[in-house]
Amino acid sequence: MSTSLIYLTVVIAVIAIIAILRFVIHKHQKKNEFTPLAGLAFGFILAGFFTGDDRLIGYSLLGIGVILAIIDIYHKKHQKEPADGN
């Protein structure tokens, strides 16, 4: 196995463990569902991992995913702020 394949396998395993722990630990808390933008960002990041052979494409997809995730975080932050009438 090549080094990049080992790295990819470890990253996917860690993400899967974090997802499982999140669902098990936070079962009784209020659910925070993925927005479509967050899902798209996650898809771009995964696509970036799977295209590890071509660095330009892989890093571009990872960058797009991170930018979309930041936009989604910014949008959620401003959406949850209560509107004061004062």
N, C-alpha and C positions, 0 to 999 in steps of 0.2 A: 504494500500500500504506500502511496506517495504521502508526503508530509501534508500537502493541502487537503487530501481526502481524510486524513486522520483529524486535522483541525476542523474540517467541516462536520465530521461525525460528532466530535466533542461539542461543538457549538449547538448543533441540533439537539443533542441529548440534554444539554444544560437548559435550553429553551423549553424542551418538553417537561423536564423536572420542575422548572419554575411554574409552568402552566398548570401542572397537576397539583402542586402545592397551593397555588392560588385558588384553585377551585375547591380543594379540600378544606383549607383553613378559612376561607372567606365565604363559606356556603351560606351562613346565616346573615351576612351583612348585605346592605343594599347593593344591588347589582349595577355594575358599571359596564354597560354593553359597548361593544366596538361601534364606532361610527363608521359609515362607509369610507370616509377619508382615512381613518386609522387602519381599516382592513386593507385598503389600497397601499398604504405605506408599508404594512407588514408584508404584503405580497411582493413589493419591490425589493424589500430587504432580503426576503428569501430567494428571490430570483437572482439578486446580487451574489448570494452565497453559492448558488448552484452554477453560476457562470464564472467560476473561479479560474478557469483556464485562460480566459481572455481578460486581462486586468482592466483594460479601458472600459469594457462593457460592464464588468462586475462592479467596479468602483463607481461608475456612473449610476447604475441601478441602486447601489447602496446609498449614494448621495441623494438621489431623488426620494428614496424611502425616508431618509432622515429629515429632509426638508418638509415632506408631507406630514410626518409625525409632529414636527415643531409647529407647523401651521395648525394642525388639529389641536394640539395642546393650547396654543394661543386662543383659538376659537372657543374651546371649552371653558377656558378661564374667563373670558369676557362674557360668555353666555350665562354663566352661573351667578354673576354679580347681581345682587338685587337692585332694582331701580328705585332710587329714593325720589320722592316727589318734592323734597325740600329744596 
